[in-house]
Amino acid sequence: MSTATCVDIIVAILLPPLGVFLKFGCKAEFWICLLLTILGYIPGIIYAIYAITKD
């Protein structure tokens, strides 16, 4: 795991949509994460960490 990935995960825990946006830009992953974060903070965090680490 690189340092950039660790920083992305920390940002994703604090602000899940921002972490996904920094990794993917304004694509479908960002909108899914934003919706999940609006519906509940924990699902947004889980999806953000999954999206960032799935590669």
C-alpha positions as MATLAB code, in Angstrom:
seq = 'MSTATCVDIIVAILLPPLGVFLKFGCKAEFWICLLLTILGYIPGIIYAIYAITKD';
ca = [
       0.000    0.000    0.000;
       1.491    3.321   -1.061;
       1.523    6.543    0.910;
      -0.927    8.120   -1.530;
      -3.406    5.306   -0.893;
      -3.079    5.777    2.868;
      -3.749    9.506    2.517;
      -6.738    8.767    0.249;
      -8.167    6.401    2.863;
      -7.767    8.976    5.635;
      -9.516   11.603    3.501;
     -12.237    9.052    2.672;
     -12.878    8.457    6.369;
     -13.171   12.177    7.097;
     -15.108   13.161    3.946;
     -16.011   10.131    1.819;
     -17.102   11.929   -1.392;
     -13.930   14.023   -1.409;
     -11.723   10.946   -1.178;
     -13.519    9.316   -4.102;
     -13.468   12.569   -6.093;
      -9.699   12.897   -5.680;
      -9.224    9.361   -6.993;
     -11.819    9.163   -9.807;
     -13.001   12.691  -10.534;
     -16.675   13.378  -11.181;
     -17.579    9.892  -12.433;
     -20.221    7.410  -11.292;
     -18.176    6.353   -8.244;
     -18.325    9.899   -6.876;
     -22.102   10.183   -7.294;
     -22.709    6.774   -5.694;
     -20.520    7.747   -2.748;
     -22.254   11.117   -2.405;
     -25.674    9.466   -2.359;
     -24.584    6.854    0.189;
     -23.044    9.556    2.383;
     -26.271   11.578    2.287;
     -28.273    8.483    3.231;
     -25.861    7.533    5.983;
     -22.301    8.490    6.835;
     -21.091    4.923    7.519;
     -22.241    3.465    4.151;
     -20.463    6.361    2.444;
     -17.231    5.571    4.282;
     -17.470    1.860    3.495;
     -18.087    2.484   -0.203;
     -15.322    5.111   -0.411;
     -12.740    2.776    1.112;
     -13.913   -0.045   -1.173;
     -13.752    2.161   -4.275;
     -10.282    3.473   -3.432;
      -8.778    0.058   -2.636;
     -10.496   -2.133   -5.241;
      -7.620   -1.947   -7.750;
];
